[in-house]
Amino acid sequence: MGRDATPVAEPWANWAGNVRAAPRVLLRPASLDDLRHAVIAAARRGETVRVAGAGHSFAPLCATNGTLLDLSLLTGVERIDRETGAATIRAGARITDLGPSLLAGGRALANQGDIDRQAIAGAVSTGTHGTGRKHGSFSAAVRAVELMRSDGELVTIDTTDPERLRAVSLSLGLLGVLTRLTLATVPAYKLRERTRALPFDACLDGFLAEETAKRNAEFWWLPAHDLCVLKTFAETDEEPFRTEAPEALPGTIERYLRPDAVDWSWRIYPSTRTFPFVEMEYTLPLSEGPAAMREVRRLMQTQHPECTWAVEYRTQPGEPSLLSPTQGAESVTISLHQAVDLPYEPLFRDAEAIFRDHHGRPHWGKLHWLDRDVIAQLYPELPAFLAIRAGMDPEGMFTNAYLARLGLAGDTSAPAR
Ligand SMILES: Cc1cc2nc3c(=O)[nH]c(=O)nc-3n(C[C@H](O)[C@H](O)[C@H](O)COP(=O)(O)OP(=O)(O)OC[C@H]3O[C@@H](n4cnc5c(N)ncnc54)[C@H](O)[C@@H]3O)c2cc1C
């Protein structure tokens, strides 16, 4: 039995500050023995356990008044398989730390999202994604995981057990504590980033052709300007460079244009997000994207001028995880943002109605107002996920009140503290 994990004194809040929790104890294990000790102690007390990654989810996935675990001391790339290129990474590693280690082995992640501050286990557990139909989310890259169950035992799930891999590759911390993840990688690559401003219709109408031609593409619609900023990434052998950003006045569209740049992929993908905001994102069938985007624009222009934050439009391939919001079909994702201290619920709820009309499913890490009946309809494989959960967490320890309310905790009778 290892020594006690270090208790951390402060209460917990997520990055945006819209979720706060007062766990009975917040522990930062420095080894797998520490982690085992913490998990077994919580099991003896009949307490629920949540793991927080970097706290970048907007939904209360990590909130608990039981034991909260922080794996930020269990970090680093452990090995890169010479034959397959798959990288085995400790669960607490931040995405931002992976680029240099993978590059040293000649490898890189095939795709990344808007920022790289998340823990790798957190990004995988919510299906965090970038843009483009050619390269999928963090969940889609999972080839194996090691996780700790409530009895402290370590279990490995890999491609020899495809159904459980489909469950654990997007599992919201419901199946145990992920300790190691093995992710597919690709040969290291450089990207050329370009942004340009376009009228709304031209951008939306031409987007799929642009996205097909490039490695990755996305656009942001800026309500205050009624213009879009299209961002594309193309693979290149050019030497890295960054042009100086010309001085742009506040309130001008130029503020949103990034200077052309070439660099290693992991330096190009992430942006910096300074102002705390909250976000709602829905994943929709590819063909529904344009109509839904037009309706969201009309909604914001006519009923919600209070929100001037950009709306992001991305694509995703169909993905195999049982709880993937793509449910196996090529998809569009549309994300709304609002400053955390401004009203957001009326807009988000109105937009949610549009997304629901277009057969959307919410991002698990972001805000939505669905109930368990709707979630059950949207996820026909939820019973398969719950059966796997019942086998892996029979005491119902790895849950919380929010997840139980959504029907994701199954029938376990443990108190969802
Ligand atoms: C500024 C910002 C930008 C974002 N950009 C994107 C984007 O481009 N694309 C996108 O898809 N999403 C994006 N998100 C959402 C974000 O990527 C997800 O919510 C992600 O889960 C956050 O990772 P995290 O490490 O902070 O995890 P947390 O929010 O801390 O946790 C997420 C889930 O993972 C579980 N978990 C974490 N570690 C473990 C573990 N070791 N074992 C078991 N379960 C674990 C938690 O219990 C929880 O259920 C963004 C969020 C913010 C705040």
The ligand as an SDF file (V2000), in Angstrom:
LIG
                    3D

 53 58  0  0  0  0  0  0  0  0999 V2000
  -10.9710   27.3080  -23.6290 C   0  0  0  0  0  0  0  0  0  0  0  0
  -11.5440   25.9570  -23.9920 C   0  0  0  0  0  0  0  0  0  0  0  0
  -11.3690   25.4810  -25.2880 C   0  0  0  0  0  0  0  0  0  0  0  0
  -11.8930   24.2280  -25.6510 C   0  0  0  0  0  0  0  0  0  0  0  0
  -11.7190   23.7860  -26.9270 N   0  0  0  0  0  0  0  0  0  0  0  0
  -12.2390   22.5900  -27.3050 C   0  0  0  0  0  0  0  0  0  0  0  0
  -12.0830   22.1060  -28.6290 C   0  0  0  0  0  0  0  0  0  0  0  0
  -11.4520   22.7290  -29.4800 O   0  0  0  0  0  0  0  0  0  0  0  0
  -12.6710   20.9190  -28.9430 N   0  0  0  0  0  0  0  0  0  0  0  0
  -13.4020   20.2110  -28.0510 C   0  0  0  0  0  0  0  0  0  0  0  0
  -13.9300   19.1450  -28.3950 O   0  0  0  0  0  0  0  0  0  0  0  0
  -13.5430   20.6260  -26.7740 N   0  0  0  0  0  0  0  0  0  0  0  0
  -12.9760   21.7940  -26.3840 C   0  0  0  0  0  0  0  0  0  0  0  0
  -13.1190   22.2260  -25.0880 N   0  0  0  0  0  0  0  0  0  0  0  0
  -13.7500   21.3170  -24.1170 C   0  0  0  0  0  0  0  0  0  0  0  0
  -12.6830   20.4710  -23.4350 C   0  0  0  0  0  0  0  0  0  0  0  0
  -11.7180   20.0040  -24.3370 O   0  0  0  0  0  0  0  0  0  0  0  0
  -13.2950   19.2310  -22.7690 C   0  0  0  0  0  0  0  0  0  0  0  0
  -14.3130   19.5950  -21.8860 O   0  0  0  0  0  0  0  0  0  0  0  0
  -12.2110   18.3880  -22.0670 C   0  0  0  0  0  0  0  0  0  0  0  0
  -12.7920   17.2980  -21.4290 O   0  0  0  0  0  0  0  0  0  0  0  0
  -11.4550   19.1390  -21.0210 C   0  0  0  0  0  0  0  0  0  0  0  0
  -10.3380   18.3760  -20.6240 O   0  0  0  0  0  0  0  0  0  0  0  0
   -9.8760   18.4480  -19.1190 P   0  0  0  0  0  0  0  0  0  0  0  0
   -8.5470   17.7840  -19.0100 O   0  0  0  0  0  0  0  0  0  0  0  0
   -9.9760   19.8230  -18.6290 O   0  0  0  0  0  0  0  0  0  0  0  0
  -10.9550   17.4840  -18.4510 O   0  0  0  0  0  0  0  0  0  0  0  0
  -11.9740   17.7940  -17.2610 P   0  0  0  0  0  0  0  0  0  0  0  0
  -12.9230   18.8130  -17.6920 O   0  0  0  0  0  0  0  0  0  0  0  0
  -11.2140   18.0400  -16.0180 O   0  0  0  0  0  0  0  0  0  0  0  0
  -12.6850   16.3670  -17.1690 O   0  0  0  0  0  0  0  0  0  0  0  0
  -13.4570   15.9140  -18.2480 C   0  0  0  0  0  0  0  0  0  0  0  0
  -13.9360   14.4900  -17.9840 C   0  0  0  0  0  0  0  0  0  0  0  0
  -12.8140   13.6100  -18.0070 O   0  0  0  0  0  0  0  0  0  0  0  0
  -12.7990   12.8210  -16.8350 C   0  0  0  0  0  0  0  0  0  0  0  0
  -11.4050   12.4980  -16.5210 N   0  0  0  0  0  0  0  0  0  0  0  0
  -10.3480   13.3260  -16.5000 C   0  0  0  0  0  0  0  0  0  0  0  0
   -9.2410   12.6360  -16.1740 N   0  0  0  0  0  0  0  0  0  0  0  0
   -9.6110   11.3490  -15.9910 C   0  0  0  0  0  0  0  0  0  0  0  0
   -8.9360   10.1570  -15.6430 C   0  0  0  0  0  0  0  0  0  0  0  0
   -7.6160   10.1250  -15.4190 N   0  0  0  0  0  0  0  0  0  0  0  0
   -9.6480    9.0090  -15.5320 N   0  0  0  0  0  0  0  0  0  0  0  0
  -10.9850    9.0050  -15.7550 C   0  0  0  0  0  0  0  0  0  0  0  0
  -11.6700   10.1070  -16.0880 N   0  0  0  0  0  0  0  0  0  0  0  0
  -10.9970   11.2620  -16.2060 C   0  0  0  0  0  0  0  0  0  0  0  0
  -13.4710   13.6900  -15.7940 C   0  0  0  0  0  0  0  0  0  0  0  0
  -13.9390   12.9170  -14.7160 O   0  0  0  0  0  0  0  0  0  0  0  0
  -14.5840   14.3060  -16.6170 C   0  0  0  0  0  0  0  0  0  0  0  0
  -15.6530   13.3960  -16.7150 O   0  0  0  0  0  0  0  0  0  0  0  0
  -12.5980   23.4520  -24.6960 C   0  0  0  0  0  0  0  0  0  0  0  0
  -12.7640   23.9370  -23.3760 C   0  0  0  0  0  0  0  0  0  0  0  0
  -12.2300   25.1710  -23.0440 C   0  0  0  0  0  0  0  0  0  0  0  0
  -12.4090   25.6860  -21.6440 C   0  0  0  0  0  0  0  0  0  0  0  0
  1  2  1  0
  2  3  1  0
  2 52  2  0
  3  4  2  0
  4  5  1  0
  4 50  1  0
  5  6  2  0
  6  7  1  0
  6 13  1  0
  7  8  2  0
  7  9  1  0
  9 10  1  0
 10 11  2  0
 10 12  1  0
 12 13  2  0
 13 14  1  0
 14 15  1  0
 14 50  1  0
 15 16  1  0
 16 17  1  0
 16 18  1  0
 18 19  1  0
 18 20  1  0
 20 21  1  0
 20 22  1  0
 22 23  1  0
 23 24  1  0
 24 25  2  0
 24 26  1  0
 24 27  1  0
 27 28  1  0
 28 29  2  0
 28 30  1  0
 28 31  1  0
 31 32  1  0
 32 33  1  0
 33 34  1  0
 33 48  1  0
 34 35  1  0
 35 36  1  0
 35 46  1  0
 36 37  1  0
 36 45  1  0
 37 38  2  0
 38 39  1  0
 39 40  1  0
 39 45  2  0
 40 41  1  0
 40 42  2  0
 42 43  1  0
 43 44  2  0
 44 45  1  0
 46 47  1  0
 46 48  1  0
 48 49  1  0
 50 51  2  0
 51 52  1  0
 52 53  1  0
M  END
$$$$
